[in-house]
Amino acid sequence: MPPLSSATHSTPYRQVEANFAMFFALALQIYQSTLISDDSPFDRSAVDEHGIPVNLSASAQRGMDIFRDSHCALCHIGPNFTSSAVVTNGILQKLNPHAFGNSTFRVSTTTVVTSLSLTGGMMFQDTGFSGTGVTPVENDIGLGGTDPFGNPLSFSDQYLQLLGGNVSGVVDPYVANVRPCDLDTSIAIESNNPHPLFFTRVDGIQRQKQNTVNCFNPAGIFIPTINAALTELSKPKRKRFLSAANGSFKIPTLRNIELTGPYMHNGGMATLDEVLAFYTRGGNFATPPKEFAKIFALVDLRLAPQKRTDLLNFLKSLTDDRVRYEKAPFDHPEIRVPHGHIGDNSSITKQNPMNASLAADQFLVIPAVGAAGRIQPLQSFDRFLQ
Ligand code: HEC
């Protein structure tokens, strides 16, 4: 038996043993953060002065233009193809304001919350999360849920509390640091007239307390007074202070997307063709946070199969062959996955090393892969359906 953990505790486990699940998860997280997939054709291509690849295959090259013009890059932005990588994308955006999105659009990725004009009014949205209408909100509330202590998972819901003066409603410290002038859209405007979407002097406005260095939206330095915010929050039908958390999901990376099906939070789409058909028809459900200005029916793609093929080829240009062949550092040791017990529904084999009368465990073995990788490449998910 291990030594007692301390003089005052009689638990026969050490800290690291008693909290094994947490330590294991931290170790896994740190290990996984060393696995950077940055050797796909997209990464290998020569780039122009804006960092945009210029020698992908002709089809993938056209597909990249479609990716940018169809607004995919507004959400799947930056080196990780997701705005949920806030820090890396924030840095990227400072270097290159278009962050290789469409040059007529800029999106703020430097702060954890943003404000957008969405279905039903002005909505606060956590950067890196979106409602795209894969499933109805009542099926899965997603980011709108709470943690086991009842605190909102969403930064936006906490930010609304903060604007209403409820400082103790902020459990994640980043939320208190949000500068209103870093949001995509202003919350309040310096005007003497009422406005259905923005707070004005009529409601009561004040200047943000933080500095205004390098603001994303220099005009967005006004916020409602606490009283104006509370008045809005108490309205049954709000237009200016909505949260887009319910039914929003994390924007996934698109790196190695060819190999990571089935797709979406519910695994509801087996192939990338199905995903493109989903965007082409404008999503599955009209959920409240659905970013109608970004997720809309892409008629252009519907009528032009070649364009869908090009977009698909662009997505496939994000596959790193080291991942496809599980070459170092993407190799792994043998993994034994518990798979019930040896036997069937009427009898089992008694051989368990813990106790001779217990059923012997059965394992599925995923064989070790050496640094040189596997001979047969990993396949896309739908191959397993055939
Ligand atoms: C408004 C933000 C937004 C836009 C615009 C957008 N996406 Fe997405 N994308 C998401 C979100 C959020 C998900 C995950 C949705 C879910 O799980 O329910 C997703 C999922 C995906 C997936 C599946 C990823 C996985 O691992 O399951 C692919 C592929 C994808 N998007 C490609 C595209 C393409 C191509 C476009 C342009 C036609 C596009 N996206 C436009 C937000 C967006």
Residues whose N, C-alpha, C, O or C-beta is under 5 A from the ligand:
A	BS01	HEC	S70 H71 C72 C75 S130 T132 V134 F249 K250 I251 P252 T253 T260 P262 Y263 M264 H265 V275 Y279 E291 K294 I295
